[in-house]
Amino acid sequence: MRMILSLAFVGLVATAQTTVPPAPRITQNGDGTIKGIVSRPDNARPIPDVLITLVGSSISGNKLGQLNTITDASGAFAFENLPEGAYLVLAIFR
């Protein structure tokens, strides 16, 4: 299976706190991988310690759940053993 990743980062400002129940974890029983490197657009330097959230849904549209990881010192992240589906990748700079 081949996956193509396209990222778009949008800054959001929250004006109120809400409690959101945790999403179920994606069952990692497939053969797909989503990986990348987070870097600065102006000088391509890697950005470590970025929270990366992966939200997935199956081909039929049922929610698969989500996974989280943190970029390493070289700005890299990876989600492995993913089932077939559609995924949204979110980056939160801390």
Secondary structure by P-SEA (a helix, b strand, c coil): cbbbbbbbbbbbbbcbbbbbcccccccccccbbbbbbbbbccccccccbbbbbbbbbccccccccbbbbbbccccccccccccbbbbbbbbbcc
